[in-house]
Structure formats: structure tokens, C-alpha cells
Amino acid sequence: MRDRRLIAFWAVTVGFLFFLEIAEITHLFQVPLISAISNLVAFVFALVFTTILALIGALFIGIYISQRLQSGGGFTEFEEEMLRMRADVQRLANELAEIRRSLPSPPRDPDPPKEKRRA
């Protein structure tokens, strides 16, 4: 359902841009290009604004594509090896705890050595 809405949105967007291009070619309406170029501040602002929007759009498209590429598969070989190592460490920790429980505890010294004070 979500993919259909996304495809419909892009189809409408591309259709609208196509209509604008055809209208410009057939002179259905005309943008006063000379007045836009003659005002240097407006022209530079339009270029900077368009560039910023293009960069933000490219960033979001790149993030989306990379997320889709990486989420499609399972774990990588490195991640699988790390999971195996984690399981081994947990197994060794459990075995060590069992060994410690089976050993007799050492006798405690009732009078620990006192530290020498410096005079």
C-alpha cells in the first residue's frame, strides 16, 4: 500500500514537471527569463536555493538506497563471526563460574597485615 502511494506521488510529480516543460516549449505561458537574469541577487539566490534543495534530496535518496541495500540481507560474515565469538565468551564465562563454584574457598586470614605508617 505504501509503495503504491509513493509510486503515485512520483508519477504525479513527473507528470506535472512534464506538463510544465511542454507548456514552456509551446509558449502556453512564458517565464520572463530576461528579468530573472537581469536581477543578479534574485538569480544567485535561486541558484543557491536550488543547489541546497538538490543536495538535501540527493542525501535523502542516498540514505534511502543504502538502507534498502543493507537491510535486504541477513548478517554479514563479520557480524556472524562476532556473534559466534560472543557465544564462545559467554560459554567460557559460564564454565569458569562452574569451576570457581567447585573449588574450595581459601581460608581467610583473621589478622591482615597492617600498613606501616611513615613517621
DRENLO-979733 format. One record per residue (C-alpha): residue number from 1; residue in three letters; x, y, z. Coordinates in nm, 3 decimals, decimal comma. Example, Ala and Ser with C-alpha at 12.3 -4.5 7.8 and 13.67 -1.06 7.14 Angstrom:
+-----+------+---------+---------+---------+
: pos : code :       x :       y :       z :
+-----+------+---------+---------+---------+
:   1 :  ALA :   1,230 :  -0,450 :   0,780 :
:   2 :  SER :   1,367 :  -0,106 :   0,714 :
+-----+------+---------+---------+---------+
END
This chain:
+-----+------+---------+---------+---------+
: pos : code :       x :       y :       z :
+-----+------+---------+---------+---------+
:   1 :  MET :   0,000 :   0,000 :   0,000 :
:   2 :  ARG :   0,277 :   0,240 :   0,093 :
:   3 :  ASP :   0,477 :   0,161 :  -0,223 :
:   4 :  ARG :   0,174 :   0,232 :  -0,441 :
:   5 :  ARG :   0,128 :   0,573 :  -0,280 :
:   6 :  LEU :   0,496 :   0,652 :  -0,329 :
:   7 :  ILE :   0,485 :   0,549 :  -0,694 :
:   8 :  ALA :   0,165 :   0,751 :  -0,747 :
:   9 :  PHE :   0,326 :   1,056 :  -0,585 :
:  10 :  TRP :   0,630 :   1,038 :  -0,810 :
:  11 :  ALA :   0,415 :   0,974 :  -1,118 :
:  12 :  VAL :   0,209 :   1,286 :  -1,043 :
:  13 :  THR :   0,525 :   1,489 :  -0,978 :
:  14 :  VAL :   0,692 :   1,378 :  -1,301 :
:  15 :  GLY :   0,367 :   1,435 :  -1,492 :
:  16 :  PHE :   0,340 :   1,789 :  -1,354 :
:  17 :  LEU :   0,700 :   1,868 :  -1,449 :
:  18 :  PHE :   0,642 :   1,720 :  -1,795 :
:  19 :  PHE :   0,334 :   1,942 :  -1,834 :
:  20 :  LEU :   0,538 :   2,247 :  -1,735 :
:  21 :  GLU :   0,805 :   2,164 :  -1,990 :
:  22 :  ILE :   0,554 :   2,113 :  -2,271 :
:  23 :  ALA :   0,380 :   2,439 :  -2,174 :
:  24 :  GLU :   0,713 :   2,621 :  -2,188 :
:  25 :  ILE :   0,802 :   2,474 :  -2,528 :
:  26 :  THR :   0,462 :   2,551 :  -2,683 :
:  27 :  HIS :   0,458 :   2,902 :  -2,531 :
:  28 :  LEU :   0,138 :   2,829 :  -2,339 :
:  29 :  PHE :   0,287 :   3,060 :  -2,080 :
:  30 :  GLN :   0,626 :   3,226 :  -2,066 :
:  31 :  VAL :   0,856 :   3,292 :  -1,775 :
:  32 :  PRO :   1,021 :   3,634 :  -1,806 :
:  33 :  LEU :   1,373 :   3,495 :  -1,826 :
:  34 :  ILE :   1,537 :   3,829 :  -1,904 :
:  35 :  SER :   1,402 :   3,992 :  -1,588 :
:  36 :  ALA :   1,521 :   3,695 :  -1,378 :
:  37 :  ILE :   1,874 :   3,713 :  -1,518 :
:  38 :  SER :   1,892 :   4,093 :  -1,500 :
:  39 :  ASN :   1,834 :   4,091 :  -1,124 :
:  40 :  LEU :   2,162 :   3,934 :  -1,013 :
:  41 :  VAL :   2,067 :   3,893 :  -0,646 :
:  42 :  ALA :   1,747 :   3,702 :  -0,732 :
:  43 :  PHE :   1,935 :   3,485 :  -0,982 :
:  44 :  VAL :   2,211 :   3,393 :  -0,732 :
:  45 :  PHE :   1,951 :   3,329 :  -0,461 :
:  46 :  ALA :   1,759 :   3,097 :  -0,696 :
:  47 :  LEU :   2,077 :   2,908 :  -0,787 :
:  48 :  VAL :   2,184 :   2,866 :  -0,423 :
:  49 :  PHE :   1,834 :   2,763 :  -0,315 :
:  50 :  THR :   1,806 :   2,507 :  -0,596 :
:  51 :  THR :   2,152 :   2,370 :  -0,516 :
:  52 :  ILE :   2,069 :   2,330 :  -0,147 :
:  53 :  LEU :   1,742 :   2,151 :  -0,227 :
:  54 :  ALA :   1,920 :   1,925 :  -0,475 :
:  55 :  LEU :   2,186 :   1,832 :  -0,218 :
:  56 :  ILE :   1,928 :   1,760 :   0,051 :
:  57 :  GLY :   1,727 :   1,548 :  -0,193 :
:  58 :  ALA :   2,037 :   1,357 :  -0,303 :
:  59 :  LEU :   2,130 :   1,298 :   0,061 :
:  60 :  PHE :   1,788 :   1,155 :   0,146 :
:  61 :  ILE :   1,781 :   0,940 :  -0,168 :
:  62 :  GLY :   2,131 :   0,810 :  -0,086 :
:  63 :  ILE :   2,030 :   0,728 :   0,271 :
:  64 :  TYR :   1,716 :   0,551 :   0,149 :
:  65 :  ILE :   1,901 :   0,345 :  -0,113 :
:  66 :  SER :   2,183 :   0,245 :   0,123 :
:  67 :  GLN :   1,933 :   0,145 :   0,394 :
:  68 :  ARG :   1,738 :  -0,066 :   0,147 :
:  69 :  LEU :   2,054 :  -0,235 :   0,020 :
:  70 :  GLN :   2,180 :  -0,322 :   0,367 :
:  71 :  SER :   1,851 :  -0,430 :   0,522 :
:  72 :  GLY :   1,766 :  -0,678 :   0,247 :
:  73 :  GLY :   2,008 :  -0,949 :   0,356 :
:  74 :  GLY :   2,090 :  -1,120 :   0,681 :
:  75 :  PHE :   2,402 :  -1,075 :   0,886 :
:  76 :  THR :   2,735 :  -1,018 :   0,716 :
:  77 :  GLU :   3,018 :  -1,266 :   0,767 :
:  78 :  PHE :   3,184 :  -1,030 :   1,013 :
:  79 :  GLU :   2,865 :  -0,995 :   1,218 :
:  80 :  GLU :   2,817 :  -1,373 :   1,221 :
:  81 :  GLU :   3,175 :  -1,421 :   1,344 :
:  82 :  MET :   3,120 :  -1,160 :   1,618 :
:  83 :  LEU :   2,803 :  -1,341 :   1,730 :
:  84 :  ARG :   2,993 :  -1,673 :   1,743 :
:  85 :  MET :   3,272 :  -1,510 :   1,945 :
:  86 :  ARG :   3,014 :  -1,363 :   2,186 :
:  87 :  ALA :   2,859 :  -1,706 :   2,234 :
:  88 :  ASP :   3,205 :  -1,853 :   2,300 :
:  89 :  VAL :   3,285 :  -1,586 :   2,559 :
:  90 :  GLN :   2,955 :  -1,646 :   2,736 :
:  91 :  ARG :   3,017 :  -2,024 :   2,734 :
:  92 :  LEU :   3,368 :  -1,974 :   2,876 :
:  93 :  ALA :   3,235 :  -1,737 :   3,144 :
:  94 :  ASN :   2,977 :  -1,997 :   3,249 :
:  95 :  GLU :   3,241 :  -2,273 :   3,261 :
:  96 :  LEU :   3,471 :  -2,050 :   3,468 :
:  97 :  ALA :   3,189 :  -1,976 :   3,712 :
:  98 :  GLU :   3,123 :  -2,351 :   3,750 :
:  99 :  ILE :   3,492 :  -2,418 :   3,814 :
: 100 :  ARG :   3,503 :  -2,141 :   4,077 :
: 101 :  ARG :   3,197 :  -2,286 :   4,248 :
: 102 :  SER :   3,352 :  -2,634 :   4,260 :
: 103 :  LEU :   3,682 :  -2,516 :   4,416 :
: 104 :  PRO :   3,702 :  -2,488 :   4,793 :
: 105 :  SER :   3,724 :  -2,133 :   4,910 :
: 106 :  PRO :   4,065 :  -2,032 :   5,051 :
: 107 :  PRO :   4,081 :  -1,973 :   5,428 :
: 108 :  ARG :   4,059 :  -1,611 :   5,525 :
: 109 :  ASP :   4,338 :  -1,456 :   5,726 :
: 110 :  PRO :   4,185 :  -1,330 :   6,054 :
: 111 :  ASP :   4,456 :  -1,068 :   6,104 :
: 112 :  PRO :   4,550 :  -0,899 :   5,777 :
: 113 :  PRO :   4,890 :  -0,728 :   5,770 :
: 114 :  LYS :   4,877 :  -0,364 :   5,873 :
: 115 :  GLU :   5,032 :  -0,093 :   5,664 :
: 116 :  LYS :   5,342 :   0,069 :   5,802 :
: 117 :  ARG :   5,297 :   0,431 :   5,883 :
: 118 :  ARG :   5,562 :   0,680 :   5,795 :
: 119 :  ALA :   5,671 :   0,898 :   6,075 :
+-----+------+---------+---------+---------+
END
